[in-house]
């Protein structure tokens, strides 16, 4: 039997059957991994790394 092409499945479709797993994931570090870097989301001291970089430097 041929298999059709996969399509993107958004979060809402998963939540209807997997609410417990979604709750656990939302409380995990994985859920926060793609957050924009800022004072609330970065745990380490990154002041050394936030300097502008000149492409000629590389």
N, C-alpha and C positions, 0 to 999 in steps of 0.2 A: 504494500500500500504506500503510495507516495506521501511524503510529508510536506505540508505547506511551508511557506516562508514564515519565519518568526516575526512577530511584531512587538513593538514596545508595549510593555505593560506598566501602567503607572501605579503608584502607591495605593490609590483608592481601591483598585481591583484586588489587591492582596489583603488589604485590611478587613474585608468582609469575611474572610475565612481564617485569617491569622492575626486576630487582634492581640492575643497574648504575646506572640512573638514580636509584634510591632511595638508593644509597650516596652518589652525588654530591650529592644534595639534602640528605642528613643532615649533610653537612660544610659546607653553605652557610649564608650569613647568613639565607636565607629560612626555613630550618628553625628558627632561633633567634628569629625575629621575634615569635612569640607567647608566648615565655617570660615568666613573671612577673618584674616588675622587682625587682632585688635587687643586692647588691654583685657577684655573679658574672656578672650578665647585662647590667648597665648600664655602658657604657664612659665616658660623660661625667660631669661633676660636676653632679649635679642637686639639690644641697642648697638652692639658691635656689627650686626648684620643689616641694619637698616640704612646704611650709608648709600648714597647714589653710586652707581657703578658705571664707569666709563667703558664703552666697548673696546677702546684701545688697550685697556688694562689687561684684557685677555689676549 
